[in-house]
Amino acid sequence: MNRRIVITVAILFAIMVSAQDRRSLTGVITDSMCATGDHSRMHMGSNDAECTIACVGDHGASYVLYDGKESYFLSDQTAPEKFAGKKVVVTGTLDPAKKIIHVEAIALASGSQ
């Protein structure tokens, strides 16, 4: 009986901690090769979106969210493609030590096209 209580408490604690770390971060979807959103040195496409997609698709880079100070790896590497080069809000759980966002949702930021 005591083991069940300990397991239940551990599960509830994990759920509470996970829920507390859920947040929304705003930034630009870019790639790990151009992590600050500066694509001028790469010359891969005619705009930031094309460069991002080319770096990810052809050169092994990963999609990241750049918030103006830091870039964060995105656990979902499929959904960000349609937002490449755009300002978005990513909702998910942040692992600050590894700089990874475990993505739950991505949406255009207000005023973005």
N, C-alpha and C positions, 0 to 999 in steps of 0.2 A: 504494500500500500504506500509506504513512504517513497518508493522509487517512482511510482506514478505521479505523486505530488511534485517531486523534484523535476521530473521530465515536463510536466505541465507548466510549472513555474518557469523553467528554462525556455520553453516554446513561447510563452506569453512575453517574457523579457525580450526575446529575439524579435518578436513582432513589434513590440513597443519601440525598440531601438531603431528598427528598420523604418517604421512610420515617421519617427522623428527626423531622420536624415533625408526624407523626401523633400525636394525643393524644386524650384523653377529657376533656371539660369538663362539670361539673355545674352546673345552674342551672334557672331557670324559663323556659318558653316564654312569651314575651309579644310585644308588638308595638313597632314603632319609635316610635309616638306616646306610648306609656306605657312607655318603655324601662327604667324602674327597677322596673316591676311594680306601680306605684301607679296604679290605675284609677279612683280616687275622683273625679278632676276631669272624667273623660269621661262617666260615667253612661251607658254604652252596654251595656245588658244588666244582668242581676241578679247576675252574678259575674265574676271575672277572666277565665274562659274565654270567656264570651259577649262581653265587651268586646274581648278580643284578636281574636276571629274577626270581629266587626263592624268594628273598626278596619282590619283587613287587607282584608276583603271589600268594605266600603262606602266606606272613606275613604282608600284608597291607601297604608296603612301596610305594613310588611314584618314578617315573623316574625323575632324575634331571641331569643337566649339571654341572659338576665340572670343573672350568677353572684354577685350581691350587691355587686359593685363596678363592673363593666363590662358593657356589652351588646355582643353580637356578631351581625352580620348572618349569616343562614344561607343558603347557596347553594341549598338545596332549600326551596322555598316551598310545597310541597304536603304533605309528610309531617308538618310541625309542627302542622298544624291539629288532628289528633286528640290532640295533647299540650298544647293551649293551656291556660295557667294551671297546668300541672303541673310538678313537679320532675322533670327528666330528666338523662340522661347522653348527650351528643352526642359521637360519635366521628368524627374527620375530621382534616383538615389546617388549621391555623390560619395565617392571614396577619395577623400582629400589626400591621403598618403600616396595613392597611385595615380591621382588626377584622372579618374575614370568616372564617367556618368553612366550609370545603368539606366538606359533610356526607357521611359514609359510612353512618352509622347513628344512629338515635335510639331510646332505650329509657327506660322509666320508671326513676327512681332507686330504690334500695332503700328500702323503707318508704313509697313513694308509691302512691297509688291512682288 
